[in-house]
């Protein structure tokens, strides 16, 4: 009976810790959304100018509230990007009490990497990939077929792709962490490369518009990052073997 009560108390304490971590993250996002909403018109104006420079087109909006809602979306994305280190820290803090000291040091070291990879994914999408997608769309223009782009469609696409790239750029960290923690075996992951490629392509197809260009722009960097995670795991494995068998 006591054991059951202890288990229930432990579950409640874990749920309370999770609730506290989520609450702190939500409060941080709620505080940041206000000043970032004031910045969002300048970001939207910069985005429209970049599209105009790349494709020579003028963006249009078709309803009175469309631009206001876009500014809300932009401020929400900026909020997630800027507060991603704090959110990652809160989430990892929830996991830390259940870990050993060496595992805690490892988790603390990857908080910055989690945020850095997310921000790098967003930047890579907006600076490299999204302009290529716009140029690909413009390539279908002709004397009888002229594009008219709605600002809502382009901005929503850019925001969605940014989130997708930010999440998919976590791939090397997830791969490395799973192998280092012993959840999966390095040799097993290496032997399953074809399945990983298929999984990445499926995720890229689900997270991007239904065109090959967007899917490849997300899938190829993600696979390269997966290989980077494997390389880091191999180096860690080699270093561990040297510590266990120094004579080798």
Secondary structure, 3 states (H helix, E strand, C coil): CHHHHHHHHHHHHHHHHHHHHHHHHHHHHHHHHHHHHHHHHHHHHHHHHHHHHHHCCCCECCCCCHHHHHHHHHHHHHHHHHCHHHHHHHHHHHHHCCCCHHHHHHHHHHHHHHHHHHHHHHHHHHHHHHHHHHHHHHCCCCCCCCCCCEHHHHHHHHHHHHHHHHHHCCHHHHHHHHHHCCCCCHHHHHHCHHHHHHHHHHHHHHHCCCCHHHHHHHHHHHHHHHHHHHHHHHHHHHHHHHHHCCCC
